[in-house]
């Protein structure tokens, strides 16, 4: 059962008992993604994910704008996690343009990145809750994430698409008195999300719907190259913030959450544990951050590159490892920008998790992959 | 460096002073790059590859945490197998296609990483290879073909499907070369090729 047929070949099987079902796009079970499943009675026997639905050509558009003007539109694939999705591109552009980032800007970036991770994860948790029929878990996270959205609004002026990270630092310095407000909000936020354990994670109905469904073994997790919470739920201790730290993550003390079960329950619990860890990181960063100094290297509107180069940078986002491959031919515009996104990589595991499951378990398995459809479709 | 070049631009805009000093930094920067010491661990990995394959692989760059290897399409499968079995890289992070119309070639770049080997956790090995490029492509039925690495790295499956769709590179041996992201009635050039221009540009 470990080596399952590729989805395309599996779909060619013809049997009169087997029914083909299109789940989505715009279906409660799949979001804006189409999953073609074949069912034998109640059980899924084949699955073919079709992520393409809202393709907007981000990578092509990036070839027509310079390194600075690419910033506001490259964050669009995941608007709720816009700081993180832009992060690898910004790191890569800094290497290509040869810019040094001020120390304070690195801490501001870490704080914004962790706030965005929580904002994204709360949104995902709300969706996960409502698809399992748990209305409280839809309303609580949707309300509590407002706390952090307000914080990000104070920092960048925008509620979702911040365009705050730019090559050379961040766009604006933190507002006056931000440290105190941030500390207070984050402390309350952490206390609040710890209450979710009683109402959601210890809920017998949730446990019965997620325990031992969609089990991904450690070997298969490595083989499929999945990333983020999906990987760590299968027992692989790999977090880029610890293993390959960028900016100032190597100066912070970070605990990696790992679970061994590899089932939907573990995959849904890891992001929640990560949010508590994010609160710790924000508190550490606020303490260690230089109290004054520049947050932005001086930069021209159309900066010069240092000549032909290729860069591959990666960061750990709310969903997993985000990579950005930039090819520069020395012109002001990038020659090619390729985003390697966690949703696209985790999708490879989906057919193999769903085969053998009941159709009714599909939402709990599919949403536990921490999947953001628009990101896979770029 | 940036503060020096920024000052005249801000102060002396109407006099157009910034134009003459601009070409100067270019040769200076190139001359500085040469005596950089190569990081030892990364050098060791690239040496192993060169020792095994000799002229068949070309080392593009050896930087901290990153190694770039280039090879021909005949050897890419063997090189990938060696990278997996002997160097212990176990998964592909991404598969990217880059179009080079000037060379009449399309480059496919695999970024390989390792979850199991702790010493490689920071490392990214960039394996690139090139396929011939056709001016009037018929995706799947022209000479733009490469051997698939799906049987070596399972994780390239969707990545290779995406490159096939976006640049028209057919992967021999891939079990499932189908469309992934574009609309079902797409009948234009593969969109990430350089001769595909977006509207209004």
Interface residues (C-beta under 8 A of the other chain):
Chain A: X6 X7 X8 X9 X50 X51 X52 X55 X57 X59 X60 X61 X64 X98 X99 X100 X168 X222 X223 X224 X225 X231 X236 X238 X243 X244 X297 X298 X299 X300 X304 X306 X307 X310 X312 X314 X321 X323 X325 X327 X335 X336 X338 X340 X344 X345 X347 X348 X377 X378
Chain B: X1 X2 X3 X5 X6 X9 X22 X26 X29 X30 X61 X65 X66 X68 X90 X91 X92 X93 X94 X96 X98 X99 X109 X111 X115 X116 X121 X122 X124 X126 X153 X154 X155 X157 X158 X162 X175 X176 X178 X179 X180 X181 X182 X183 X191 X192 X196 X198 X201
